[in-house]
Amino acid sequence: MHPGQKLKPGARVVFESGDVRLHGEVRARHFHGRRTIRLWTDDEMPVTRAVEKIGHIPLPPYINRPDDAVDRERYQTIYAREAGSVAAPTAGLHFTGDVLDDLRARGVNQVSITLHVGYGTFKPVRVENIDEHEVDPETYSISGSTADALTKALRAGQRIIAVGTTTTRALESLTVDPSGLVLPTVGSTNLFIHPGHRFRIVQGLITNFHLPRSSLMMLVAAFSGRERILDAYHQAVAQRYRFYSYGDAMLIA
């Protein structure tokens, strides 16, 4: 809850917009402003519907305007199918239908996974020894057809390019037997990828620019090498590239 770090268990809040009222009660207090909250409405309206009506799309600070209806469509990947993420996997925001069609025409196979991005994605690394940092779990599912496509690519020596760091974590959490067989999976992962990690599946990565002292920044450094990624970031800052959700992206291969 931000702001609201001082709210203690038992505190109640009300969110209103027009004739929609959403009530909340703090049930438990955790570190760094995090709370367990019970939500309910006065009428028969589902909580998820009330959240949709009252909530706002989080725009980066350099987009100096209030959010509007168009942002609800733009702040979403075109291949999203199921609700459950706390934020869009921002690397996927760069793709349009035309771009995906062009990639298919060039012989690039495309497979999808279901991934629910969690709040822990945004949790900064607050410890000096990174081995003490814990990544909060994110749920995902890999269908049989996607697992088969990954298996064929690995056995054929084809390059697998992940769209996004959270997708990379999910893919690197999969079980792969010695023959290269990827097993379909429904589960969660708290895999913390940092320099020293040996990548088993992902050989290319499309990713936005991340903040310092974040697990995502460390994942990118693990994939490309620390000095290489720092040099890329220095150039990005010098050229005034944009960070955050609506920022620029890069392909690391």
N, C-alpha and C positions, 0 to 999 in steps of 0.2 A: 504494500500500500504506500504510494508516493503521491503527495505528502501524506503523512499519517503514521510516522514511525513511533509516535508516542501512544498510539491507541493500544489499549490493553485488553485482555480477554474480558468479554462482557460488553465492550463498547459497541454501539449500534450506529449505523450510517444509513442515509436514504439517498438514492440516486433518482432524479426526476427529469423528465423531458415530456412536455405536453401532458397527456393524461396517463403516461406510463410511470409507475413507481416501482423501484426495485429496492428491497430492504437487504441489509447486510449486518451480520453480527460476528465480531471477532471471537473465534473459539480458542485459538492458540497463538502465541507470539513466538517468532523465530528471529534469527539474526538478520541484520541488514535490511530491515523493513519488511521482511516476509511474514505473512500471516496465513493461518487457516481460517477461512471465512464461510459462514453459512449464508446462502442467498435464498430469498423467496419473494413472491409478488402477492399483492392483495387479492387479485382475481385469479382466473384460470389460465392466465397467460404463462406459458413456459418461461423459465428463467433465461434460457438461451435466446428466446425471441425478444425478451426485454433488453438483454444485453445488446442485441443487434440494433434495437431502436435507439438506445441511449448512448451506446459506445461510439468512440471516434477512432479513425485510422491514425496511427502514430506517424506523423511526418517528420523528417529530419529537420534540424534547426535552420539549415540553409534554404529550405522551401518556406519563405516568409509569407505565409497565408494560412487561413484556416482550412481544414480538410473539407472536401465536398463529396457529393455523390459519386463523381467519377473516380475518386481515389479508392472507393470500395472495390471497384473493378480492377483498377491498375495495381493495387497492392495485393495481387494474387497472381500466381503462376497460371498460365493458360491450361496447364494439364492437371490442375488440382481437382480432386474428386471427393474427398472426405474431410469433414470438419474435425478439428482436434488439435491443431497447432496453435501456439500462442503468438506466432508471427510467421510471415511468409519466409520460405527459404530463398533469400534475396538473389542468389546467383541465377535462379530460374526466371526472375523478372525480365531478364534481357531477351528472352525468347518470345517470338511471335509465331503465328501459324505459318507465315511465309518463310521464316527462317528455318523452322522444322521441316517444311516441305523441301526447301533447297538442300538441306542436309541429307534427307532421304534420297533425293535425286543424285547426290554425290556418292551414294553407297554407304552412308553412315546409318547403322542400325540403331534403333532407339527402343529402350525398354524402361519401364517405370517401376517404382517401389512406392509403398505407402509409408510415409514418415511423419510423425507428429513432433514438430519442433517444440522443445520445452523451454521453460524460463531459464533453466540452468545454462543454456547457450550464451546468455548475456552476463553470466556471473564472472566477475574479474578474478584473476589469480591473485590472492592476497598473501600467499606464503612465499618465503624466499627459496625453500626447497620444493621444486615443482612436484616431486614424488609424493608430497603431502597433500596436493590439491585433489579434490574429488569432483568429477563431472557428474551432474545429476542425470539420471537415466531418461532416455527418450524411447518411446515405443515405435516399432516399425514392423512391416510385414513384407516378405519377399515371396511372390507367387511361384508356382511351379514353372510357369512359362518363362518368367524372368530368370529363375535359377538355371533353367536349361540354356537360355541365351548366354548367360555369364559363363557357364561351363564350356560351351562351344567356343566362345571367344578366348578363354584361357588356354584351352587345348590347341587352338589354331594359332596362338601367339598374337592375337589381335589386341590392339590397345583399348582398354576400357577407360573412358573419361567420365568422371563423376561431375555432376552439376551441383556444386555446393559442398561446404565442409561438413555439414550435418549428414548429407548423403554419403560422404566419404566414411564417416564414422560407422554408419549403418552397414555399408558394404564391407568394411574391414572387420566387422564383428561376425560375419558369416562363417559358417563351418565349411571348410574345403578339405576334402580327403586327399591323400597322396596322389591320386590319379587326376586331380583337378576338378572333381565333381563338387559343384556348389549345391548345398541342400536348401530347399525352401524353408523359410523360417517365419514364425510369428513370435515376437518377443520384445525385449528392451535391451538397450546397451548403455553402459556408463564408461565405455572405452575412452581413455584420455590419451590422445595421440600427440606426442611431443618428440623432439629430436632424439633419435635412437630407435624409433619405431620402424619395423620392417614391413613395408607394404606388400600385401599378398595378392590384392585384386586390382586396386586402382593404379593406373599408369598415367593418368592425365587428370587435371583438375581445373574447373572453371570456378572462380571465386571472386567475391567482392573484396574491398579493402577493409581490414579489421583494425580494432583499437589495440594499443599496446597493453601488455599484461593480461591478455585474454587467451583462453584455451584455443580459440580459433586461429589466432596469430601463431601460436606454437605449432598447431597442426600444419599450417602452411609452411612454416620453417622446417618442419620435419620432412615435408614432401620435397621442397625445392632446395633446401640448404639455407642455413641462417644468413650467411653473408650475401648470398644471391638475392634472397627476399628483402633484406634490408636495403640493398642497392636499388631494387625495384621500388620500394617505398619512398626512398629519397627522391627518386625521379618523379614519382606520383605527386609528392608534396610540392616539388619545384614547379611542376606543370599544373598545379592546382586541380588535380583529380578530386572527384567527390567520394567521400566515404559514406558509411551508413547504408540504410535500406535502399534508397534511390540513387546510390552511388555508382561509380564505374566498376568494371570487372576486368579480370585478366585470365588468360589461359596459360597454365603451367604444364608443360609436356616434356 
